[in-house]
């Protein structure tokens, strides 16, 4: 995802923060269709002109919004715990913990985007970036398993990465936690077991 462009002026930083926070609130409460520059400015308590001084277009605003959400919810710190694991199998379990924690916290945003991605180019662009970043992480996990001789023989690095990425979707978490009443810790534990049994060699 794109990094957040941080203004040097303190007042400007506060305005940008207010705009990004307003965008997230609108997305989570009204859906993607509610994200207009006028609505964003009104929710943030600034003029439309001020909003355009920070974001030249809705597309740029959306791009910055998702960088803001990832930063606010600690995406980099969450993923870092995966790569600091002592071995590939422990990393796979840490990936399940990351999924159960981070994905649940950004679920309202993800759901709002998913509802319109086929008809909104800004939403589609975001989903493409997210899927690409997730697949890159999953490939890194699969490569680590393969390097340690732990990847089950039924998988290539490519197929393991693609299936792992597909499994790491919001529908799975939403179904079990929101609909099924599972706790995040139960989801993390069961998902970790599923991943290990699916991708790790027993030889």
C-alpha positions as CSV (number, residue, x, y, z in Angstrom):
1,X,0.0,0.0,0.0
2,X,1.1,3.6,-0.5
3,X,2.7,5.3,2.3
4,X,0.9,8.2,4.0
5,X,2.1,11.6,2.8
6,X,2.6,13.5,6.1
7,X,2.5,17.3,5.9
8,X,5.3,19.1,7.8
9,X,3.0,21.8,9.2
10,X,1.3,20.7,12.5
11,X,-2.1,22.3,11.6
12,X,-2.0,20.6,8.2
13,X,-1.2,17.3,9.8
14,X,-4.2,17.6,12.1
15,X,-6.4,18.4,9.1
16,X,-5.2,15.5,7.1
17,X,-5.7,13.2,10.2
18,X,-9.2,14.5,10.6
19,X,-10.0,13.9,6.9
20,X,-8.6,10.3,7.0
21,X,-10.5,9.5,10.2
22,X,-13.7,10.9,8.7
23,X,-13.2,8.8,5.6
24,X,-12.9,5.7,7.7
25,X,-16.1,6.5,9.7
26,X,-18.0,7.1,6.5
27,X,-16.8,3.9,4.9
28,X,-17.7,1.9,8.0
29,X,-21.1,3.4,8.6
30,X,-22.4,4.4,5.1
31,X,-20.4,2.3,2.7
32,X,-18.2,3.1,-0.1
33,X,-20.8,5.1,-2.0
34,X,-20.8,7.7,0.8
35,X,-17.2,8.6,0.2
36,X,-17.4,11.8,-1.7
37,X,-15.1,14.7,-1.2
38,X,-18.0,16.9,0.1
39,X,-19.1,14.3,2.6
40,X,-15.5,13.7,3.8
41,X,-15.0,17.5,4.3
42,X,-18.3,17.9,6.1
43,X,-17.6,15.0,8.5
44,X,-14.1,16.3,9.2
45,X,-15.4,19.8,9.8
46,X,-13.3,21.5,7.1
47,X,-14.2,23.1,3.8
48,X,-14.3,21.2,0.6
49,X,-11.5,23.3,-0.7
50,X,-9.3,22.3,2.3
51,X,-10.0,18.6,1.5
52,X,-8.8,19.1,-2.1
53,X,-5.7,20.8,-0.8
54,X,-4.8,17.5,0.8
55,X,-6.2,15.1,-1.8
56,X,-6.4,16.0,-5.4
57,X,-9.0,13.4,-6.2
58,X,-11.2,10.7,-4.5
59,X,-8.9,8.1,-5.9
60,X,-5.9,9.6,-4.1
61,X,-8.0,10.0,-0.9
62,X,-8.9,6.3,-1.0
63,X,-5.3,5.3,-1.6
64,X,-4.2,7.3,1.5
65,X,-7.2,6.0,3.5
66,X,-6.1,2.4,3.4
67,X,-2.5,3.3,4.2
68,X,-4.0,5.2,7.2
69,X,-6.1,2.2,8.3
70,X,-3.2,-0.2,8.0
71,X,-1.0,2.1,10.0
72,X,-3.7,2.8,12.7
73,X,-4.3,-1.0,13.1
74,X,-0.6,-1.9,13.2
75,X,-0.3,-4.0,10.1
76,X,3.5,-3.8,9.9
77,X,3.9,-4.8,13.5
78,X,1.5,-7.7,13.2
79,X,3.2,-9.1,10.1
80,X,6.6,-8.5,11.7
81,X,5.8,-11.1,14.3
82,X,5.4,-13.7,11.5
83,X,8.9,-13.0,10.1
84,X,10.5,-13.0,13.5
85,X,9.3,-16.6,14.2
86,X,12.1,-19.1,14.8
87,X,11.1,-21.4,12.0
88,X,8.6,-21.7,9.1
89,X,6.0,-23.7,10.9
90,X,6.0,-21.3,13.8
91,X,5.7,-18.5,11.2
92,X,2.7,-20.3,9.7
93,X,1.0,-20.3,13.2
94,X,1.9,-16.7,13.7
95,X,0.3,-15.9,10.3
96,X,-3.0,-17.5,11.7
97,X,-2.7,-15.2,14.8
98,X,-2.1,-12.2,12.5
99,X,-5.2,-13.1,10.5
100,X,-7.5,-13.6,13.5
101,X,-6.3,-10.3,15.0
102,X,-5.7,-7.8,12.2
103,X,-8.4,-9.0,9.7
104,X,-11.1,-8.8,12.3
105,X,-10.2,-5.2,13.2
106,X,-10.3,-4.1,9.6
107,X,-13.3,-6.2,8.7
108,X,-15.9,-3.3,8.4
109,X,-13.6,-1.5,5.9
110,X,-13.0,-4.7,3.9
111,X,-16.7,-5.5,3.7
112,X,-17.5,-2.0,2.5
113,X,-14.9,-2.3,-0.2
114,X,-16.0,-5.8,-1.2
115,X,-19.6,-4.8,-1.8
116,X,-18.7,-2.3,-4.6
117,X,-15.3,-3.5,-6.0
118,X,-16.9,-4.7,-9.2
119,X,-18.5,-1.3,-10.0
120,X,-16.2,1.2,-8.3
121,X,-12.7,1.6,-9.8
122,X,-11.2,3.1,-6.6
123,X,-12.4,0.2,-4.6
124,X,-11.2,-2.2,-7.2
125,X,-7.7,-0.6,-7.2
126,X,-7.5,-1.0,-3.4
127,X,-8.6,-4.7,-3.5
128,X,-5.9,-5.3,-6.2
129,X,-3.2,-3.8,-4.0
130,X,-4.4,-5.7,-0.9
131,X,-4.5,-9.0,-2.8
132,X,-1.1,-8.5,-4.2
133,X,0.5,-7.6,-0.9
134,X,-1.2,-10.6,0.8
135,X,0.0,-13.0,-2.0
136,X,3.5,-11.7,-1.6
137,X,3.5,-12.6,2.1
138,X,2.0,-16.0,1.4
139,X,4.6,-16.8,-1.2
140,X,7.3,-15.8,1.3
141,X,5.8,-18.2,3.8
142,X,5.6,-21.0,1.3
143,X,9.2,-20.4,0.2
144,X,10.3,-20.6,3.8
145,X,8.5,-23.9,4.3
146,X,10.1,-25.2,1.1
147,X,13.6,-24.1,2.1
148,X,13.3,-25.9,5.4
149,X,12.0,-29.0,3.7
150,X,8.7,-28.7,5.5
151,X,6.3,-28.0,2.6
152,X,4.1,-31.0,2.0
153,X,4.9,-32.7,-1.3
154,X,1.4,-32.1,-2.7
155,X,2.2,-28.4,-3.1
156,X,4.5,-26.3,-5.1
157,X,5.5,-22.9,-3.7
158,X,3.2,-21.2,-6.2
159,X,0.1,-23.3,-5.5
160,X,0.7,-23.2,-1.7
161,X,0.9,-19.4,-1.8
162,X,-2.2,-19.0,-3.9
163,X,-4.3,-21.3,-1.7
164,X,-3.0,-19.8,1.5
165,X,-3.8,-16.4,0.2
166,X,-7.3,-17.5,-0.7
167,X,-7.9,-19.0,2.7
168,X,-6.8,-15.7,4.3
169,X,-10.0,-13.9,3.4
170,X,-12.5,-11.9,5.4
171,X,-15.4,-14.2,4.7
172,X,-13.9,-17.0,6.8
173,X,-13.3,-14.8,9.8
174,X,-16.7,-13.1,9.5
175,X,-18.5,-16.4,9.2
176,X,-16.9,-18.0,12.3
177,X,-16.6,-14.9,14.6
178,X,-19.5,-12.7,13.7
179,X,-22.0,-15.3,12.6
180,X,-20.7,-18.3,14.6
181,X,-19.8,-16.6,17.8
182,X,-16.2,-17.8,17.9
183,X,-13.6,-15.8,19.9
184,X,-10.6,-14.4,18.0
185,X,-8.3,-16.7,20.0
186,X,-10.4,-19.8,19.0
187,X,-10.2,-18.7,15.4
188,X,-6.4,-18.2,15.6
189,X,-5.9,-21.6,17.2
190,X,-8.1,-23.6,14.8
191,X,-6.9,-21.7,11.7
192,X,-3.3,-22.4,12.7
193,X,-4.1,-26.1,13.1
194,X,-5.8,-26.1,9.6
195,X,-2.8,-24.4,8.0
196,X,-0.2,-26.8,9.6
197,X,-2.2,-29.9,8.7
198,X,-2.7,-28.6,5.1
199,X,0.7,-27.3,4.2
200,X,3.3,-28.9,6.5
201,X,4.9,-32.2,5.6
202,X,4.5,-35.1,8.0
203,X,7.4,-37.0,6.7
